[in-house]
Amino acid sequence: MAVPKKKVSKSRRDMRRSHDALKSPSYVEDQDSGELRRPHHIDLKSGMYRGRQVLEPKSDF
């Protein structure tokens, strides 16, 4: 059975876990509508993605 040879210090342990923190999702302002949307995602209200019409626009908003 594998057993660590030395104790891992609190500093080294916490530095290893520094990448585990939850990050808040980023949003960008849409150039056409001015609303916030996720980057690299389709705007569901207009159906546009990168200047192209990808989906039918939703009219029930």
Phi and psi in degrees as a GROMACS rama.xvg file:
@    title "Ramachandran Plot"
@    xaxis  label "Phi"
@    yaxis  label "Psi"
@TYPE xy
-78.0267  128.681  ALA-2
-127.685  133.976  VAL-3
-62.6698  140.128  PRO-4
-76.8864  -34.7641  LYS-5
-129.314  155.905  LYS-6
-71.5082  136.609  LYS-7
-82.6972  125.463  VAL-8
-68.865  160.018  SER-9
-62.2244  -37.2695  LYS-10
-63.2797  -48.5599  SER-11
-66.2133  -40.2692  ARG-12
-62.6817  -44.6008  ARG-13
-71.6039  -32.492  ASP-14
-66.5134  -35.6908  MET-15
-66.2626  -35.1216  ARG-16
-86.4746  2.97415  ARG-17
-65.997  -23.8311  SER-18
-83.8639  -6.01911  HIS-19
-84.4837  -7.11112  ASP-20
-67.5843  144.355  ALA-21
-75.3479  135.687  LEU-22
-105.059  144.861  LYS-23
-75.5166  142.569  SER-24
-66.8649  143.01  PRO-25
-91.5791  147.977  SER-26
-131.661  148.139  TYR-27
-123.39  155.353  VAL-28
-84.0371  128.699  GLU-29
-69.2501  135.879  ASP-30
-70.2482  -34.137  GLN-31
-82.2499  -53.5304  ASP-32
-93.4395  -21.4011  SER-33
82.8631  3.50804  GLY-34
-89.9554  161.618  GLU-35
-80.9384  139.71  LEU-36
-148.204  162.455  ARG-37
-73.3872  141.765  ARG-38
-67.5734  145.017  PRO-39
63.5298  29.0872  HIS-40
-125.167  155.772  HIS-41
-74.0885  138.772  ILE-42
-79.1385  110.704  ASP-43
-70.6673  -25.6759  LEU-44
-71.8895  -43.7341  LYS-45
-98.2213  -20.6335  SER-46
77.7036  17.3284  GLY-47
-97.4636  145.96  MET-48
-144.258  119.893  TYR-49
52.5199  42.6727  ARG-50
81.3455  4.0122  GLY-51
-116.732  147.303  ARG-52
-80.8985  113.347  GLN-53
-105.048  -40.5585  VAL-54
-121.724  163.256  LEU-55
-70.4325  134.092  GLU-56
-64.8764  141.869  PRO-57
-81.1767  131.568  LYS-58
-104.414  -7.42038  SER-59
-94.8719  20.7327  ASP-60
